[in-house]
Amino acid sequence: MIGLAFLIPANISFSLWFFAVLYMVQLLILVWSGYGQTERSFPMDPWYTWNFRYAEGSGAMIVFALVILYKCRHYLLCFFKPATVSGLELGEQRELRVSSCLFVFGSLALILLLWLSMGANLYHTLFCYFAIMAMTVALVRAVTEGGILGFQAYASPFHFIRTFFGMDKAWTAPALFTPLLVYYLVFFFELKTFIAPAMANSIKIREDLKMERGRFHLAIFLAIAIASVTVILIHVMMGYHTGADAMSGWFYINFPQSIYTKIAAMNKLGPVDQTATHLWFGFGALLMSALLWLRQFFFWLPHPIGMIMLVNPLMRIYWFSIFLGWLAKTLVTKYGRKEAYEKARNLFIGLIAGELAIVALAMLVSYLMETQIRIDFNR
């Protein structure tokens, strides 16, 4: 993470650690004001409970996503309005129209599948779909720009429902969106890594290397398909060979069990928010709105990406490494010449390569010695 932080723009890395420190300042103020004793005094969970940190980050994330969606609205619907992209080169026009078609009809098919096949409430399905899409758009942008090694999102449609409406009403009863909760938990709960930012970076590589569009997209599609089939087959084979109990305890045992335990608890308790978390959500939304508007006139204001990453609990681990990378880059660019920066960059690329090598070696040794060496990226 130190190496990655050195390679990304300094204003991005500054924003990532600055807002992490700002959260700690907020926490101290709340504790000093008598609202709690430690961070544990502000309960949260990835299912449906926010504390002030994740509510504030979610408010900022939604505003950021809405701005992005508004700016790219013509591209999303250009299949129906080809004239909106007529100013672009022919190949890009065709690519955008195909993407727009797949996006619109794929979204419609997914909504119909969740509603008619899985039995979810139609209105809850629409709400959850658009909420997940908005959050995904914001997270893709944040991870692509920020070079975040891994992340989780303690923000979901069910946090919104509990915080703003409560799950104790007839039209917000958990039974209405239980199929949606299962869908969300399977596909979005334990992200850690995200394929979309990698695809966004690959498009930049295609532009730089002038690759032919059709072959490029075919190669990406085949790579994803082969990787998906390979991973599924390996998991099935290893599960049958060693037994599921010998596999990852979280993904094979605890997580599947916790899904239904949590759903049963939600249906029984009908949880509501009694801590006015919606006010922190509003504060985060207002702060993000002000930041986006004021940065048009005051370029020294922090980049908004750090606010979005408040929803990522892994930032509690990453922030200091990001600070070190930012500090090193700031000092090198301020006091050194171009040659000094290039030499320092090689050093930080070496940090990344060394980490990759150590993790790969640990995996090999673990396999050969039939033991578990806890050196991996899941830290």
Secondary structure, 3 states (H helix, E strand, C coil): CHHHHHHCCHHHHHHHHHHHHHHHHHHHHHHHCCCCCCHHHCCCECCCECCHHHHHHHHHHHHHHHHHHHHCHHHHCCCCCHHHHCCCCHHHHHHHHHHHHHHHHHHHHHHHHHHHHCCCCHHHHHHHHHHHHHHHHHHHHHHHHHCCCCECCCCCHHHHHHHHCCCCCHHHCHHHHHHHHHHHHHHHHCCECCHHHHHHHHHHHHHHHCCCHHHHHHHHHHHHHHHHHHHHHHHHHHHHHHCHHHCCHHHHHHHHHHHHHHHHHHHHHCCCCCCCHHHHHHHHHHHHHHHHHHCCCCCCCCCCHHHHHHHCCCHHHHHHHHHHHHHHHHHHHHHCCHHHHHHHHHHHHHHHHHHHHHHHHHHHHHHHHCCCCCCCCCC
